[in-house]
């Protein structure tokens, strides 16, 4: 009965308009360590690391600390923004859902048709420009991994530069 209620709740949440880059009250680029802790409590495991010279933190929620229907929820903090580095801002949110929680049809109902679909070595992926990347199971029916981030450029497209690019030097003849 609990599983049916959880699935019904998830379907209700997913059928309402949703941003691809947000899930469960966590929005990369906006949410902070304080907002995640207030919503989900202390993580099961916390790891500090250096990424490209910046101090980052990763929180892992698993077992009874993971949200319902989720095996593991991983939150990475530390985001370089145009206004500087923000160590307490969510950079990425990764969900590893239980089977049948985020089926392919549920994903399309919740986030709309993907902006891109990939298939490499039999692994089907869905890409949303607003910051969601989904890896489906071998049958291509259920999400095994969902990564939420800030909005992304289309696959293969170059991101716009964050600052003006200097003109190339004039050649001397």
N, C-alpha and C positions, 0 to 999 in steps of 0.2 A: 504494500500500500504506500509506504514511504517513497519508493522508487517512482510510482505512478504520480504522486503529488509533486515530486521534484521535477519530473519530466513535464508535467502540465505547467508548472511555474516557469520553467525555462522556455517552453513554447510561447507562453504569454509575453514574457519579456522580449523574446526574439521577434515576435510578430509586430511589436511596436517599432517606430522608426528608431534606428540605432546608428551610431557612428562606428565605422569599422575600427577606429583607433581607440575605442573605449569599451571596457567590459567590467562589470561588477563594481562600478564606482571608481575604477582606476583608469586614468587617461594619461598616456605618455605625453610628456611635455608640459603637463599641468599639475598632476597629482604629485605629492611629496611623501617623504617618509612618515610625516605626521598623519597625513590623511589615510595612508595605507594601514598604519598601525591602529588608528582609531577604528577602522572598518574591520580589520582581520586579526588584530592583536599581534603579539610577538611571533616572529617566524619560527619554524622548526629549526632552521639552520641559517646562519648569517656568515657571509664570506666577504672579506675586503680584498681588493686587488688594484693593480695599476693598469690602466688601459691608455695607451698612447701618452703616458706621462701623467695622467689624471687619476686621482683616487676615486675608486668606484666601490659600490657595495651591492651585494646580491643577497636577496632574501628568498628562502625557499619555504613554502608551505606544503606539507604533505601529511598523509594519514588523517587524523582527526582535525588537524589545523587547516587542511585544504578545504576550499569551499565545496558544497555539495555537488556531486557529479564530476568532480575534478580529482585526478590522481595526484598531480603535482602542479602547483602554481609557483612560478619563478618571477620575481620582480627585480629588475636591474635598475639601479640608481646612478645618476651622474650623466648630465647632458650638457654638451657644449652648444651654447646659443649665441646669436649675434651680440647679445649683451654680456657674454662671458660664460664661464663654467658654473653650473649649478649642481653641486654634489648631492643635494637631497631631492632632486627632481627625477621622476620616473623616466627612464630611457626606453625600456622594453618591458613588456608583460608577456610571459609565455605560459600557456595553459596546455596541460596534457589531460584531455577529458577521458572519462570512462567511455567504453563502447556504447553506441546508440544515443549519446547525449547530443552531439552535434553532427547529425547526418547531413549529407550533401543538400537535400531539400530544405532542411532547417536552416542551413547556412544561407542559402539563396533567399529564403523567406525573411530572414533577419537582416542580412546585409545587402541584399539585392544580387543581381548577376555580377560575377567577378569581372574586373577590368582586364584580367589576363588569366590564362590557364596554361599550365605546363605539364609535360610528361617526360620525365627523364628516368631511364632505366626502370620503367614500369611504375614509378612513383608519381601520382597525380597531385599537382599543387594548384591552389587558387590564389590570385593576387588582387588586392584592392588598393587603389591609389591612396585612399584615406588612411592607410596604415595597417591593414590586416593581411597576413600571409598564412595560408592553411596548407598543411600536409595531410593528405587523405591516406587511409589504409590501402593495402594492396588491391582490394576490390574496388577502390575508388568511391566508397559509399559513406565512410565515417571519418571525421577528423581525428587524427592521432596527435597533432600538434597545431596550436594556433598562436601566432606571434603578433602582438599588437605593438605598433610603434607610431611615431609621428608620421604625417602624410609622406608618401614616397613617390618619386618619379616613376613613370612607366618603365617596365623592364627594357633595358637597352637604351633608354633615353638618358641624356646627360642632365644632371641637376644644374639649375641656374646658379651661377657664381654668387657667393655671398657678398663679395666686394668687387668693384670694377676691376677688370683685367687690364693691366698696363699694355699700351700699344707696343708691338715688337720694335726693337731698335732699327733705325734706318740703316740699310747696308751702305758701306762706303765703296765707291767705285773708282 
